[in-house]
Structures are given as C-alpha cells and as structure tokens.
Amino acid sequence: MRDLALIPAYFKIAARVLRAHALRSLLTVVSITIGAFSIVFMTSLADSGLTTIMRDVEDVGGARLLIIAPDEPEKMKGKRALAPGYFTRADQQALTDSLPHLAERTWYAELEEQEVLSDAGRSVSADGVAADTGFLGAFGFKIGKGRSFTDDENRTRQQVCVVGHQTAQDLFDGDAVGQRISVFGMRCLIVGQTAKLSRVGMSFGFSWDELVIMPLETLRDVSPQAAMGTFLVAKTDAAAHNDIVKRIANAVMQHRHHGVDDYEIWDFAGVMEQFAMIFRILKLIVGLVASISLLVGGVGVMNMMFVSVSERTKEIGIRKALGASPHAIQAQFLFEAMLLSSIGGFLGVSLGVAVALAANLGIKLLEEAWVGVVSVPAVVIAAVVSLAVGVGFGFVPAKRAAMLDAVEAMRR
C-alpha cells in the first residue's frame, strides 16, 4: 500500500528526469515503439490473409469437402490393366447412388485454358470446365443473368454453356445470355452467366470469373480429357461424416476396379487442420522476428537507465541519507524504465493498429475479397511485452542504484 501511495511521487521524478534528457528519452521510446508496431502490424496482416483464405475455403465447404479423383496406382501397379484408370459413367453412377450424407456434389473435369471467340470477332482466353448441373451450387457460384443448363440438356448433349462474369464482360460487355461463342471446337449457346465472385489464394483448377462451363456429357464424346479426367467433389452434411463417406467410396471403387487403387480421396478436414497449423507457425515466426525490435529497444532502456544511475549517483546518496530505503530507490528507477517502455508500447500499438487498418483498406480497394482484421492477441501481447521489457531490462540498473552506499554515493 505504501508503494502505491508513492506512485505520484515516482511519476513526478520520472517525468522530470525524462524531460531533462528529452532526446535520449525520445530515442529510447522510439526503439520500443518500432518493436510494438512491428508485432501488431505484421501479425494483423498475417491474420487478414489467413482469414481471407479460410473464409473462401469455407464458402465451398471447408472441412466438409471431399475430392475423389483418378490417380496412378501405388500398391497395385502390377495389376493396373484390370482397371480403366479413370471414372467411367458406371463408376460415377455407382458412387452417386451409394454415398450417404452428401449436401452437394458435382462431377467435373478441368479442360485448361481455352480460346473463346464471339460472333462479333472478340476473342478472350478462359478456363474450360466440363461439369454436371451440381457444379455451380457445389462451388458457391450465383447466376447473375440467365440460368444454368439443365440435367436434360446435359443428358442429351446440348451445346449450351454458362460463362464467368469477367468472360461475359470481355466478350459482350456484361450481357452474354443468348449469344453464341466458339469454344471446344463447337458453337455454344450461352444460357447464363455467373455473378462476380471474388476469391483469393484458392483455386480448384479454374478461374472464378474467367471460365466457360459446358455440360459434361456434351464434351465427354469429343474430349478425352473430359472423359478421363472427370472427378467428384462432394460436400458432406457434417465433417464428422467424412470418414463414413470415404469408407463407402473406397469400398465401391475397390469392388468396381478389382482392388486396383487407381484413385485418391482428399479429405479437407485434415487439409484445413494442416493449413491452420502452418499459418499458426508462420504467425509465430512473424511475431518472433518482430519481437527482436522490442529486445533491441530493451537494450536501449537498460543502457539509458545505467547512464541515468551513473549521472544521479549523488542524488541517490542524498536520498538514502534522508532515509530512503533501497527498496524505494529500486522502485523509482524501475518505474522510470516501465514508464519509458509503456509510452513506447502505447505509441507502437496505436500506430500498428492505425497502419494495419489503412493497409487493409488499401488492399481491399485492390482486392475486393480481402478480409481485413486487426489481431487483438497481437495488441495485447505487444502491450504486455513492452511493459515486461521495461521491468526486465530496468531491473539490473535499478538494483545497482539500490545497492549504492550512501556515503560513497555522496562522495562522488
């Protein structure tokens, strides 16, 4: 309680000393400010990137997502001739009929970049996709104009298509429905165009806004890549059901492909965990690198306090002669070190938050999908560590001041 009562006195003395050596105090505060700023700013940008990517992944299912795709056999290489090496129509039907707990699913094939030509002579490049009618819903697309193609159009191999928002903009100034384009070696009637969909840092083999989607059955007969490169993207109703779906899919394919493991199953529940762990490690590394600035600032605080003790030796001796205890002397110098680091920490945290908000706003203007956040844990850590730096690096000089002999100190 007595120490608390002395805090106003400690503060007055500390303020007087800091004002007396304003430039030296300013440089020490700046070093702490840079460290706290670095922690808040860098960690906030890392958090913003992680939040943006995780949101985009969640939009298409996140941990509920499963991908079943053709692959080279590993365990049964010698028996690969017993299986086709891709999903036949019968395989697709068997999996579609057998898999439970599916909220959404789509069969599709990536057809790489295609040259798309309009009747008016405009030409653009767009990613080609051969898909069934579940494609748009499975990947979170919205129809901006027109409609999607139907199951009947897919089954009867109609030459219709849906184009991406940017493709429609480039070819037809945003009004593509009812127009015809030449793509995949055929003329295609555009029945719909997707709404603008901004996503960053994630792709499933195609651009979100620059693409042409045609019925899978229309292209299977003319494109070997569509026939042999088709795979299943399935979204379960709960991540807890992923294992059940994987076991059933594996049993179906083992039976139909005579035990040949010419397919692979990707479970995004595990992928998401690994992804989050990698980002946590990266954030930790960013925080540690930024913390080096705080350590440098702490060395500055210690150096300043040693100089201060040396310059105020006579003052320390007089105070001891007047009855000040070693504990009071130590507390005074510790308070001065904490005041320095606290001012620097407050300025650094405030500047870090302000610059992080400004940077997120700037990135948002360039990339609409960006989710800007300020890392609250980083703010707390920067503030606490800044205070701890004052205590830790100010302890030894404060201890030295407390241990000075009063007579020897006044004699200097």
Salt bridges, closest charged atoms under 4 A:
ASP3 OD2 - HIS327 NE2 2.91
ASP47 OD1 - LYS283 NZ 2.58
ASP56 OD1 - ARG55 NH2 2.93
GLU72 OE1 - ARG80 NH1 2.95
ASP91 OD1 - ARG256 NE 2.63
ASP91 OD2 - HIS257 NE2 2.76
GLU104 OE1 - LYS235 NZ 2.80
ASP119 OD2 - ARG187 NH2 2.70
ASP132 OD2 - ARG105 NH1 2.96
ASP152 OD1 - ARG155 NH2 2.65
GLU153 OE2 - ARG147 NH2 2.91
ASP173 OD1 - ARG122 NH1 3.09
GLU217 OE1 - ARG89 NE 2.77
GLU217 OE1 - ARG157 NH2 3.81
ASP221 OD1 - ARG89 NH2 3.43
ASP221 OD2 - ARG157 NE 2.68
ASP237 OD2 - HIS101 ND1 3.53
ASP237 OD1 - HIS241 ND1 2.60
ASP243 OD1 - LYS246 NZ 3.36
ASP262 OD1 - HIS257 ND1 2.78
ASP267 OD2 - LYS246 NZ 2.95
GLU311 OE1 - HIS21 NE2 3.26
GLU311 OE1 - ARG24 NH2 3.20
GLU315 OE1 - ARG312 NE 3.31
GLU336 OE1 - ARG312 NH1 2.79
GLU408 OE2 - ARG411 NH1 3.23
